[in-house]
Amino acid sequence: MLNPETWELLSYVVTVIGLPLAIAVFLWEQRKERLAEEEELHQRLAAAYTDFLKLVLANADLQLLQRHAQPPELDAEQQERRFALFGILTAIFEQAYVMVYEDRMSRQRQRLWQNWADYMEDWCARADYRAALPELLRGEDPEFADYLRRMAARAQARAA
């Protein structure tokens, strides 16, 4: 049986070593969980964009993958489909903005956001997408709408 002094010494050891170690392990697990959640978020957003690209392929007559080509002349039905696809795209962009973008981002989150910023920049380079933005951004998150408008203005300035 241990004497009271030994118990007291063991309690000090637990307090001095065990408690900080338990806190460190807890924080490490929390960080790991946060990274896993960010990876899951990235996968969900990537899947949404992939689904959008499948819709674009299914509507190849709209030539939406032709980034630098002059937009084709479209009939009324094609214009409606293009607008609907642009609406889906803008909703995906807004979801990415709301869920990922922060003024101060971790390195991992910055890498994830940069992918979305690149996608947005590519689409804003299209004159037909920029032309549809005023209507597409009506009622959207104000910060997102401002962000995308600024990006579209930069793209338009580069095109001029």
Residue pairs with C-beta under 8 A, 6 or more apart in sequence:
2 10
35 108
38 108
38 109
38 112
41 99
41 100
41 112
42 112
45 92
45 95
45 96
45 99
45 100
45 116
48 92
48 95
49 92
49 119
52 85
52 88
52 89
52 92
55 85
55 88
56 62
56 64
56 65
56 85
57 65
59 81
59 82
59 85
61 78
62 72
62 74
62 78
62 81
62 82
62 85
63 69
63 71
63 72
64 82
64 85
67 122
67 125
67 126
68 125
71 126
71 127
71 128
74 82
82 128
82 132
83 132
83 135
86 128
86 129
86 132
86 136
87 136
89 123
89 129
90 133
90 136
90 137
90 140
90 148
93 116
93 119
93 120
93 123
93 144
93 148
94 140
94 141
94 144
96 113
96 116
97 116
97 141
97 143
97 144
97 147
97 148
98 141
98 144
100 109
100 112
100 113
100 116
101 113
101 116
101 147
102 109
105 113
117 151
120 148
120 151
121 151
121 155
123 129
124 130
124 133
124 148
124 151
124 152
124 154
124 155
125 155
125 158
125 159
127 159
129 152
130 152
130 155
130 156
133 148
133 149
133 152
137 145
137 148
137 149
